[in-house]
Amino acid sequence: MTTYLSDLEIAQANKMFHIREIAEKLGIEEDDLEMYGKYKAKLPLALIDEDKVEKSNLILVSAITPTPAGEGKTTTSIGLNEGLNRIGKKAVVVLREPSLGPVFGIKGGAAGGGYSQVVPMEDINLHFTGDFAAIEKANNLLSALIDNNLQSPTNNLGLDPRRIYWKRVMDMNDRSLRQIVIGLGGRENGIPREDGFNITPASEVMAILCMSKNREDLKQRLGNIFVGFTFDKKPIFARDLKAEGAMALLLKDAILPNLVQTLEHNPAIIHGGPFANIAQGTNTIIATKMGMSLANYVVTEAGFGADLGAEKFLNIKCGYAGIKPKAVVLVATLRALRHHGGAKKDEYNTASLDRVKAGIENLKKHIENIQTFGLQPVVAINQFISDTAEEMSYVTEVCAEMGVKAVVSRGWADGGKGTEELAKAVVEAVESGKSNFVPLYDWKSSVKDKIEKIAKTIYGADGVDYDKKAQTDLKTIKDLGLEELPICMAKTQKSLSDNESLIGRPTGFRITVREFEMAAGAGFIIPILGKMMRMPGLPANPASEGMDIDNEGRISGLS
C-alpha cells in the first residue's frame, strides 16, 4: 500500500529561500520589503503600476459546485503558477488568506495541497502577518464607539438600539456568539441590547479592505459603513461617529499585500480573505494589481463554485478595479461529478463512469456561465488517486464537444511538472484572443433586475421571490441611495440553487430572498438566500483535536 506524506510533512521538508531572493524574481529591491522574519514580507503600494496592470495577463481560477471538502482551486492555482514558471513565463499566484475558523473546524487551511503549496504553511494558516487581527480590531473599534455613543450624555447621535445593524467579529467558529445580549450588569456597563458576532471573513471591514484601491479610498469606504438608524429614522454611518480615521490607522499594515513563496520557490502574494458564500470571495484589488504590476501572468482564485466566487469577481471586483481576466480555469474533480451524479459521501472516491455521466451537467452549466461573460474557459481535471482514464477521457470529450479544452492537472502529486500541460493550455487560451469580457448586468439596473439576471442566467432559476423582510429592506436600500450598487449574493455553496439538497444542474426552481444587508462601505448589496450562517459552528470532531506542538515548536496535525 502506497503511503503519502501529509501536506504539513511536505511543507516542513521544503527548504525555503530567503524572501529577498523571491522578491528578486519580481524585480523588487530588498529595501522595498517590510520583512516579517526570513520568509514573509509586506510590499509597498508604490509598486503598483497601472500601465503594467493593463498589459498583464490575468487568469481566474474557479470551479464546479464543490463537495464539502472543496475541489482544489487553491492547489490548482498554485500548481498552475509553478507550471507557468516552468515553461518560461514570469508568473505569480495571488491568493486569499486562510481563516482560523475552517483551519480548526472541518475544511482545513488554504495554503494548497500536496506538492502545490505556499510556504511557510504553518504561518500562513495561523496568524500570518496579523492582517485578520487588524481587521477584527478595526471592526470591533466601531462596535465600541457605537455602544459608547449610546451611553454618552454628550454628542449622542440618538441611535435606536433596536435598529443597529453592525456586529462584532472574531476569527473563530463559535455558534454561541451568533445572537447575544450585551450591556447587562448596570448602567456603568452600557445600554442593554441585542447583538452578535460574525466570523472575521464576513466582516464588512474585510470586504472593504479587499475593495479598496489605496489608503484614502480605504478611509472613505470605512466612513461609508451603514451602522443603523436613530429614533427619528435618520441613517447613521461610521463617519458620523468619526470612526474612519482610527479604523484606517489599525489597518495601516494590513492594507499592504504579503509576499511568500511556493514549494518551487516561485513568488506568491496572499492578501485578504472574505468567504464567497457570504461575501465576495476574492483577494484584495491591491494584491491583484500588485501581481499584475510585477508579472506577465497572474493566477488568482475566487471561492467556492463559479456561481459564487467567479460571478462576484467578474461582476463586482472587475468593475471596481477596472481589470478583466484573459482566461478562466474551471477546476473539476471526478469525485465532485460523482457526487452530482448521486454518489454518497463514502462513494466519492469510488470510480463510476455512470455517475460521472449523470453529474456532468453541473460542469456543463458552469462552462456555459463562464462563456456568458465572453470568456474562454479551460477545464482543469484535478486528479485524485481513485480517478480512472475512462472517466477522465469522458470529461475531456464532453468539454471538446463544447469547444473547451480539458486538461488533467497533477499539481497535487507532481507540482509544476504535473501542470505544464495545463499551463500551456492557459497560455494558448490567453494568446488566442478569444476572450472578450463583458459583465453580466449594468449596475444602474434596478436591484430586482440585477438579482433576477444572476438567478436566471447563472443559477438557472425560473424566477425570484421576496419575503416580507426583503421587501421592507428594498425600500431601505432606495432610501439610502444604494440602488446602483452591484449585487453580492449570499447563498449556499452546495448547489446552483438556494436549496443545498438540489445537486447537479437543478431546473424548475425559484430562489427566495429572505432579507438584505447593505454593505455601503464595501460598495455592494447582499441579498440573503435561506439561512446563511455568518458565524459558523464547529463540527462534532473539530480538526483542532488532532493538532499539537512539541517542545521544539514543531507543529503537527495542521492541514
C-alpha positions in Angstrom: 0.0 0.0 0.0 1.4 3.4 -1.0 2.0 5.8 1.9 1.7 9.5 1.1 3.2 12.4 3.1 0.7 14.8 4.6 0.6 18.4 3.4 2.3 19.6 6.6 5.1 17.0 6.2 5.7 18.1 2.6 5.8 21.7 3.6 8.1 21.1 6.6 10.5 19.1 4.5 10.9 22.0 2.0 14.0 24.2 2.3 12.7 27.8 1.8 14.6 30.6 0.2 15.0 33.9 2.0 12.2 36.2 1.0 14.6 38.7 -0.6 15.5 36.0 -3.2 11.8 35.6 -4.0 11.5 39.4 -4.3 14.4 39.5 -6.7 12.5 37.3 -9.1 9.9 40.1 -9.3 12.5 42.8 -9.6 11.8 44.1 -6.1 14.6 45.7 -4.2 15.3 44.5 -0.6 14.9 48.0 0.7 11.3 47.9 -0.5 10.4 44.9 1.6 8.9 45.1 5.1 10.1 41.8 6.4 8.3 39.6 8.8 11.2 37.2 9.6 13.1 35.4 6.8 10.2 34.1 4.8 7.4 36.7 4.7 7.3 40.3 3.7 4.9 43.1 3.0 5.0 45.0 -0.3 4.6 48.8 -0.5 1.7 50.2 -2.5 4.1 52.3 -4.6 5.0 49.1 -6.6 1.6 49.1 -8.2 1.9 50.4 -11.8 -1.4 50.9 -13.7 0.4 50.8 -17.1 1.8 47.4 -16.3 -1.5 46.2 -14.9 -3.1 47.0 -18.3 -0.5 44.7 -20.1 -0.5 41.8 -17.7 -2.4 38.6 -18.3 -4.9 37.8 -15.5 -6.1 34.2 -15.2 -9.1 33.5 -12.9 -9.4 30.0 -11.3 -12.8 28.9 -10.3 -14.6 25.5 -10.0 -17.7 23.5 -10.4 -20.2 23.2 -7.5 -17.9 21.6 -4.8 -18.2 18.8 -2.3 -17.8 19.9 1.3 -14.0 19.3 1.2 -13.5 21.5 -1.8 -12.2 20.6 -5.2 -8.7 22.1 -5.1 -8.9 25.6 -6.6 -6.0 26.8 -4.4 -3.9 23.7 -5.2 -4.6 24.1 -8.9 -3.8 27.9 -8.8 -0.5 27.3 -7.1 0.3 24.3 -9.4 -0.6 26.4 -12.4 1.8 29.2 -11.2 4.5 26.5 -10.9 3.7 25.2 -14.4 3.8 28.7 -16.0 7.2 29.4 -14.5 8.5 26.1 -15.7 7.5 26.9 -19.3 9.4 30.2 -19.1 6.6 32.7 -18.1 7.1 35.3 -15.4 4.2 34.4 -13.3 2.9 35.0 -9.8 -0.1 33.5 -7.9 -2.3 35.8 -5.9 -4.5 34.2 -3.2 -6.7 34.9 -0.2 -5.5 34.4 3.4 -7.0 31.5 5.4 -9.4 32.0 8.2 -8.8 30.2 11.5 -12.4 29.0 11.5 -12.0 26.4 8.8 -8.5 25.6 9.9 -9.7 24.4 13.3 -13.1 23.3 12.0 -13.6 20.9 9.2 -12.2 22.3 5.9 -8.6 22.8 6.9 -6.3 25.5 5.7 -5.9 27.3 2.4 -2.3 27.0 1.5 -2.8 24.5 -1.3 -2.0 20.8 -1.0 0.5 18.0 -1.8 3.3 19.4 -3.9 1.4 22.6 -4.9 1.6 24.6 -1.7 2.6 28.0 -0.5 5.0 28.2 2.4 5.6 28.8 5.3 2.4 26.8 5.5 2.1 26.9 9.3 2.4 30.7 9.4 0.0 31.3 6.5 -2.7 29.1 8.1 -2.3 30.6 11.6 -1.7 34.3 12.4 0.4 35.0 9.3 1.3 38.8 9.4 -1.6 39.8 11.6 -4.0 41.1 8.9 -7.0 39.3 10.3 -6.3 40.5 13.8 -6.2 44.1 12.5 -9.5 43.7 10.6 -11.1 42.3 13.7 -9.8 45.2 15.9 -11.0 47.8 13.4 -14.4 46.2 13.2 -14.7 46.0 17.0 -13.5 49.5 17.5 -16.6 50.7 15.6 -18.7 48.4 17.8 -17.2 50.0 20.9 -17.8 53.5 19.5 -21.4 52.7 18.8 -22.1 51.4 22.3 -20.1 54.3 23.8 -22.3 56.8 21.8 -25.5 55.1 23.0 -24.5 55.8 26.6 -22.8 59.2 26.1 -24.6 62.2 27.6 -22.8 64.5 25.0 -22.5 64.1 21.3 -25.2 61.4 21.4 -26.5 60.7 17.9 -29.8 59.3 19.1 -29.1 55.8 17.8 -32.0 53.4 18.3 -30.5 50.3 20.0 -33.2 48.2 18.3 -32.0 49.3 14.8 -28.3 48.8 14.9 -27.1 46.5 12.1 -23.3 46.4 12.9 -22.0 43.3 14.7 -18.8 42.4 16.4 -16.4 39.8 14.8 -13.9 37.2 15.8 -11.9 34.7 13.6 -13.2 31.5 15.1 -16.2 29.2 14.7 -18.3 29.9 17.8 -22.0 29.4 17.3 -22.9 30.5 20.8 -22.0 34.1 19.9 -24.3 34.4 16.9 -27.1 36.1 19.0 -26.2 37.6 22.3 -27.4 40.3 24.7 -24.8 42.9 25.8 -24.7 45.8 28.3 -26.0 43.8 31.3 -25.0 44.4 34.9 -26.0 48.0 35.5 -25.7 51.5 33.9 -21.9 51.6 34.0 -21.7 48.6 31.7 -23.6 50.2 28.9 -27.1 50.0 27.3 -28.6 46.5 27.2 -29.3 45.5 23.6 -29.3 42.5 21.3 -26.0 42.0 19.4 -24.0 39.2 17.9 -20.7 38.1 16.4 -19.8 37.3 12.8 -16.7 35.4 11.8 -13.9 37.8 10.6 -14.1 36.9 6.9 -17.7 38.0 7.0 -16.9 41.5 8.4 -17.6 44.4 6.1 -14.2 45.7 7.1 -12.7 42.6 5.4 -14.8 43.3 2.3 -13.7 47.0 2.3 -10.0 46.1 2.6 -10.5 43.9 -0.5 -12.3 46.6 -2.4 -10.0 49.5 -1.6 -7.5 50.9 -4.1 -5.4 52.9 -1.6 -5.5 54.3 1.9 -7.6 57.3 1.0 -10.2 55.0 -0.6 -10.0 52.7 2.4 -10.9 55.6 4.8 -13.7 56.8 2.6 -15.2 53.3 2.4 -14.8 52.8 6.2 -16.7 56.1 6.7 -19.5 54.9 4.5 -20.3 51.8 6.6 -24.0 51.9 7.5 -24.5 51.5 11.2 -28.2 51.8 11.8 -31.0 54.3 12.4 -31.8 57.0 15.0 -35.1 57.0 16.9 -36.3 59.6 14.2 -35.3 57.1 11.4 -32.2 59.1 10.3 -29.4 56.8 8.9 -26.1 56.8 10.7 -22.8 55.9 9.1 -19.4 55.2 10.6 -18.3 58.7 9.6 -21.0 60.2 11.9 -19.1 58.5 14.8 -15.8 59.9 13.4 -14.6 56.3 13.3 -12.9 56.0 9.9 -9.6 57.6 10.7 -8.9 55.4 13.7 -10.1 52.3 11.9 -7.8 53.0 9.0 -5.0 53.5 11.4 -5.5 50.0 12.7 -5.3 48.8 9.1 -2.1 50.7 8.3 -0.1 47.5 7.8 -3.0 45.2 6.9 -3.5 47.1 3.7 -0.1 46.0 2.4 0.0 42.7 0.4 2.0 39.8 1.7 4.8 38.1 -0.3 5.6 34.4 0.3 6.8 31.6 -1.9 5.7 28.3 -3.4 7.4 24.9 -2.8 9.3 25.5 -6.0 10.4 29.0 -4.8 8.2 31.0 -7.1 6.5 34.2 -5.9 3.1 34.2 -4.2 1.1 37.1 -3.0 -1.5 36.5 -0.3 -3.9 39.2 0.9 -7.4 39.4 2.3 -9.8 36.6 2.9 -13.6 37.0 2.5 -15.7 33.9 2.1 -17.5 33.5 -1.2 -20.9 32.3 0.1 -21.5 35.3 2.4 -19.1 37.9 0.9 -17.2 38.5 -2.4 -14.8 35.6 -2.0 -11.7 37.2 -3.7 -8.4 38.6 -2.6 -7.8 42.4 -2.5 -7.8 44.6 -5.5 -4.5 45.9 -4.3 -2.9 42.4 -4.3 -4.2 41.5 -7.7 -2.9 44.8 -9.2 0.4 44.3 -7.3 0.8 40.9 -9.0 -0.2 42.4 -12.4 2.4 45.1 -11.9 5.2 42.6 -11.2 4.5 39.7 -13.5 3.3 38.9 -17.1 0.9 36.2 -15.9 -1.1 36.4 -12.8 -3.1 33.5 -11.4 -5.8 34.2 -8.9 -8.8 32.3 -7.5 -12.3 33.0 -6.3 -14.0 31.0 -3.6 -16.4 28.0 -4.0 -18.1 27.4 -7.3 -18.2 29.7 -10.3 -21.8 30.6 -9.4 -20.4 32.4 -6.3 -16.8 33.5 -6.3 -16.3 33.8 -10.1 -19.7 35.6 -10.6 -18.7 38.1 -7.9 -15.2 38.5 -9.1 -16.5 39.3 -12.6 -19.4 41.5 -11.7 -18.1 43.3 -8.6 -14.3 43.2 -8.4 -13.6 43.7 -12.1 -15.9 46.7 -12.1 -14.3 48.4 -9.2 -10.7 47.5 -10.2 -11.0 48.1 -13.9 -9.5 44.7 -14.7 -10.5 41.8 -16.7 -9.3 38.2 -17.0 -7.8 36.9 -20.2 -8.8 33.3 -19.4 -10.7 31.3 -16.8 -9.7 27.9 -15.4 -12.6 25.8 -14.2 -11.5 23.1 -11.7 -13.4 19.9 -11.9 -12.9 16.7 -10.0 -14.3 13.3 -10.8 -15.3 12.9 -7.1 -17.5 16.1 -7.4 -19.0 14.8 -10.7 -19.8 11.5 -9.0 -21.4 13.5 -6.1 -23.6 15.4 -8.6 -24.4 12.1 -10.2 -25.8 10.7 -7.0 -22.8 9.2 -5.1 -22.9 9.4 -1.3 -20.0 10.8 0.7 -18.4 7.4 1.2 -18.6 6.7 -2.6 -16.9 9.9 -3.8 -13.6 8.1 -4.3 -15.2 5.0 -5.9 -14.8 5.1 -9.7 -18.1 5.2 -11.6 -18.4 6.3 -15.2 -22.2 6.2 -14.9 -22.2 8.7 -12.0 -19.7 10.9 -13.8 -22.1 10.9 -16.8 -25.0 11.8 -14.5 -23.1 14.6 -12.9 -21.5 16.2 -15.9 -24.4 18.6 -16.4 -23.1 20.6 -13.4 -19.8 21.1 -15.2 -21.6 22.0 -18.5 -23.6 24.7 -16.7 -20.5 26.3 -15.2 -18.8 26.3 -18.7 -21.9 28.0 -20.2 -21.9 30.6 -17.4 -18.2 31.5 -18.0 -18.9 31.8 -21.7 -21.8 34.1 -20.9 -19.2 36.6 -19.7 -17.4 36.3 -23.1 -14.5 34.4 -21.5 -12.7 31.4 -22.7 -12.6 28.6 -20.1 -10.0 25.8 -19.7 -11.2 22.9 -17.6 -8.6 21.5 -15.2 -9.4 18.0 -14.1 -7.8 17.9 -10.7 -6.7 14.3 -10.5 -7.2 12.1 -7.4 -5.8 8.6 -6.8 -9.2 7.0 -7.5 -9.7 8.5 -10.9 -9.7 6.3 -14.0 -8.6 7.0 -17.5 -12.0 6.1 -18.8 -13.7 8.7 -16.6 -11.2 11.4 -17.4 -11.4 10.7 -21.1 -15.2 11.1 -21.0 -15.0 14.5 -19.3 -12.4 15.6 -21.9 -14.7 14.5 -24.8 -17.7 16.3 -23.4 -15.7 19.5 -23.0 -14.3 19.2 -26.5 -17.9 19.0 -27.8 -18.5 22.4 -26.2 -15.4 23.8 -27.8 -13.5 23.8 -24.5 -10.1 22.2 -23.8 -9.9 20.0 -20.7 -6.5 19.1 -19.2 -5.6 16.7 -16.4 -3.9 18.6 -13.7 -1.4 16.6 -11.5 -0.2 19.5 -9.3 -1.0 17.8 -6.1 1.2 14.8 -6.9 3.9 16.4 -9.1 3.9 20.1 -8.5 4.8 22.2 -11.6 5.9 19.2 -13.6 2.3 17.9 -13.3 0.8 21.2 -14.5 2.9 22.1 -17.6 0.2 20.9 -19.9 -2.4 23.0 -18.1 0.0 26.0 -18.2 0.4 25.6 -22.0 -3.4 25.3 -22.5 -3.9 28.5 -20.5 -1.2 30.4 -22.4 -2.9 29.2 -25.6 -6.3 30.4 -24.4 -4.8 33.8 -23.5 -2.9 34.2 -26.8 -5.9 33.1 -28.9 -7.6 36.5 -28.1 -11.0 34.7 -27.9 -11.9 36.2 -24.5 -13.8 39.5 -24.6 -15.0 40.1 -21.1 -18.5 41.6 -20.6 -20.2 42.0 -17.2 -23.5 40.1 -16.7 -25.5 43.2 -15.8 -25.5 47.0 -15.7 -25.0 48.3 -12.1 -27.6 51.1 -12.9 -30.3 48.5 -13.4 -32.8 48.1 -10.6 -31.9 45.8 -7.7 -34.6 43.3 -8.6 -33.4 43.2 -12.2 -29.8 42.5 -11.2 -30.8 39.7 -8.9 -33.1 38.2 -11.5 -30.3 38.3 -14.1 -28.0 36.4 -11.7 -30.7 34.0 -10.7 -31.9 33.1 -14.2 -28.6 33.2 -16.1 -26.1 31.8 -13.6 -28.3 29.6 -11.3 -30.8 28.5 -13.9 -33.8 29.6 -11.8 -37.2 30.3 -13.1 -37.6 33.5 -11.0 -37.1 35.2 -7.7 -39.4 35.6 -4.7 -39.0 38.1 -1.8 -40.0 37.6 1.8 -41.7 40.4 3.7 -38.5 41.4 5.4 -36.7 41.6 2.0 -39.5 43.8 0.6 -39.0 46.2 3.5 -35.2 46.2 3.0 -35.7 47.1 -0.7 -37.3 50.3 0.5 -34.4 51.0 2.9 -31.9 50.5 0.0 -33.8 53.0 -2.0 -34.0 55.5 0.9 -30.2 55.2 1.4 -29.5 55.8 -2.2 -27.8 52.4 -2.7 -29.8 51.1 -5.7 -27.0 51.4 -8.2 -24.5 49.2 -6.3 -23.6 45.7 -7.6 -25.1 42.5 -6.1 -23.2 40.2 -3.7 -25.5 37.1 -3.3 -25.3 35.2 -0.1 -26.4 31.6 -0.8 -25.3 28.0 -0.2 -22.2 26.9 -2.0 -23.5 23.3 -2.2 -26.0 23.9 -5.1 -26.5 26.1 -8.1 -29.9 26.9 -6.4 -30.6 28.2 -2.9 -31.5 24.7 -1.7 -28.3 22.7 -0.8 -30.0 19.4 -1.5 -30.5 20.2 -5.2 -27.3 18.8 -6.7 -26.2 18.6 -10.3 -28.0 21.1 -12.6 -31.3 21.9 -11.0 -34.3 23.1 -13.1 -37.8 24.2 -12.3 -36.9 26.1 -9.2 -37.2 29.6 -7.9 -35.0 31.3 -5.4 -36.2 33.3 -2.3 -34.5 36.4 -0.9 -35.1 36.4 2.8 -33.6 39.8 3.6 -30.8 42.2 2.6 -27.7 43.5 4.1 -26.4 46.9 3.0 -22.6 46.9 2.6 -22.4 50.6 1.7 -18.7 50.9 2.6 -17.7 47.8 0.6 -19.9 49.0 -2.2 -22.4 46.2 -2.8 -25.8 45.0 -1.7 -26.2 41.5 -0.1 -29.4 39.6 -0.8 -29.6 36.7 1.7 -31.0 33.4 0.3 -32.0 31.0 3.0 -30.4 30.8 6.5 -26.9 31.8 5.8 -24.5 31.5 8.7 -22.2 34.4 9.2 -20.8 32.7 12.3 -20.2 29.0 11.6 -20.1 26.4 14.3 -17.5 23.6 14.9 -18.3 20.0 13.9 -18.6 17.2 16.5 -15.0 16.3 16.0 -13.2 19.6 15.0 -9.8 19.4 13.3 -8.2 21.1 16.3 -8.4 17.8 18.2 -5.7 16.4 16.1 -3.3 19.4 16.3 -0.3 19.8 18.6 3.1 21.4 19.1 6.1 19.8 20.7 8.8 21.2 22.9 10.9 22.3 20.0 8.0 24.2 18.5 7.3 21.7 15.7 3.6 21.7 14.7 1.6 18.5 13.9 -1.9 17.8 12.6 -2.3 21.0 10.6 -3.8 20.6 7.2 
